Amino acid sequence: MSLRLADIAVARGGVPVLSGVSFNLPVGKALILRGPNGSGKTTLLRTIAGLQPPLSGEIEGAVDAVAYAGHADGLKSMLSVAENLQFWAAVYGQHDIAPALEAYGLAPLAGRLTGTLSAGQKRRAGLARLMVTGRPIWILDEPTVSLDTDAVTMFANAVQRHLATGGMALLATHIDLGIEAQVLDVAPLRAVASELHGASDEAFL
Amino acid sequence: MIALLLRDLKLALRAGGGFGLGLAFFLILTVLVPFSVGPQSALLSSIAPGILWLGALLACLLSLDRLLALDFEDGTLDVLATAPLPLEAALAVKGLAHWITTGLPLVLAAPFLGVLLNLPPEGFGWLVISLLLGTPALSMIGTFGAALTVGIKRGGLLMSLLVLPLYVPTLIFGAEAARRGAIGMDAETPLFLLAGISLGSIALLPFAAAAALRMTIR
């Protein structure tokens, strides 16, 4: 069960940003997206996660298989770390949050309200959420923001373990995680103004 | 689904969750009415059902902009949209959580506030029944309005403008049932219509709300 993109074009705010994106991500592999700010990495990841439809092209293997971690962590500040993770585990039909707490060194923080954590600790809790989903494809948008070097190592180890157990990962990041991965530079795939531009819904966006 | 309901209820009860805000507003509004219209018990008792219904409606409206906006800001909606739970079910559950934290306390508090407005004794039962049947519609219509405006900065006022006209039928039949009950007339017809509005809202609006939300989070 691999993730395959065929000639995908994506738009943000009605303006096409990327076109002709094709790749094949087999089981156990990672793909790192690179490109300058505004090149459409986030838009592409959101499209693969199913949060917005592609302008054209086909995505295979993503439905009900992805766990998405965007810029926001999806954690409630008035719930404790453990309560947040238990909630997401229950939504995804899982139960055990102990491995996720352990992988990111969150066990001592499990009872703390998420709102009282530092930015890096909160980020770690947000990344731990992926581990309780039980989904094979991790989609990570700038996962290492506000993480220190130790936490980046924890994250890299978690991704390695996920890949080793038959998972896949799709990352947009600029730092070297030491993970063996394909790299896709999206800068040359920038969409040119075309007949897609000015589609009927543009007036509303 | 139960996890989402329990989480929303837990959040409402924690600090800053806004539980009791609508109830306090309802209380203050009904206390202020006798001050503004004067101590004429006959007049108060004839306007009591309408005032109580209007107060309940506005109290419901007050907490709607928190219904989805907080989940939108912290990224929870993005994750929910990719979760195995259908977005329709998630929104129906959020509407239910809103009803339990806002609508149900209003229903329970209404008879006590009816005393303040000199509501005739035979009207209390009908008031509670009409609110019990009508407030679910207020929560579901509100969920739809919140889904329409969730991406907009300070969309609360816009949401009120969109939602209030949609509340009109619920208000008409709800207040009519309570009024008829209070003066000893047959209140069944408006109650049936009110129940119809609620059931229709619960059946249809989660789909409309999910469609609106998919547009706003893309």
HADDOCK unambig.tbl for C-alpha pairs under 7 A between the chains (distance, minus, plus):
assign (segid A and resid 49 and name CA) (segid B and resid 82 and name CA) 6.72 0.50 0.50
assign (segid A and resid 50 and name CA) (segid B and resid 82 and name CA) 6.81 0.50 0.50
assign (segid A and resid 51 and name CA) (segid B and resid 81 and name CA) 6.94 0.50 0.50
assign (segid A and resid 51 and name CA) (segid B and resid 218 and name CA) 5.60 0.50 0.50
assign (segid A and resid 52 and name CA) (segid B and resid 218 and name CA) 4.65 0.50 0.50
assign (segid A and resid 64 and name CA) (segid B and resid 84 and name CA) 6.58 0.50 0.50
assign (segid A and resid 68 and name CA) (segid B and resid 79 and name CA) 6.42 0.50 0.50
assign (segid A and resid 72 and name CA) (segid B and resid 74 and name CA) 5.50 0.50 0.50
assign (segid A and resid 72 and name CA) (segid B and resid 75 and name CA) 4.86 0.50 0.50
assign (segid A and resid 73 and name CA) (segid B and resid 74 and name CA) 6.42 0.50 0.50
assign (segid A and resid 73 and name CA) (segid B and resid 75 and name CA) 5.99 0.50 0.50
assign (segid A and resid 74 and name CA) (segid B and resid 74 and name CA) 5.16 0.50 0.50
assign (segid A and resid 74 and name CA) (segid B and resid 75 and name CA) 4.38 0.50 0.50
assign (segid A and resid 74 and name CA) (segid B and resid 76 and name CA) 4.07 0.50 0.50
assign (segid A and resid 74 and name CA) (segid B and resid 79 and name CA) 6.77 0.50 0.50
assign (segid A and resid 75 and name CA) (segid B and resid 74 and name CA) 6.57 0.50 0.50
assign (segid A and resid 75 and name CA) (segid B and resid 76 and name CA) 6.78 0.50 0.50
assign (segid A and resid 78 and name CA) (segid B and resid 11 and name CA) 6.75 0.50 0.50
assign (segid A and resid 78 and name CA) (segid B and resid 14 and name CA) 6.75 0.50 0.50
assign (segid A and resid 87 and name CA) (segid B and resid 3 and name CA) 6.03 0.50 0.50
assign (segid A and resid 90 and name CA) (segid B and resid 3 and name CA) 6.16 0.50 0.50
assign (segid A and resid 91 and name CA) (segid B and resid 3 and name CA) 6.65 0.50 0.50
assign (segid A and resid 91 and name CA) (segid B and resid 85 and name CA) 6.89 0.50 0.50
assign (segid A and resid 92 and name CA) (segid B and resid 83 and name CA) 6.58 0.50 0.50
assign (segid A and resid 92 and name CA) (segid B and resid 84 and name CA) 6.25 0.50 0.50
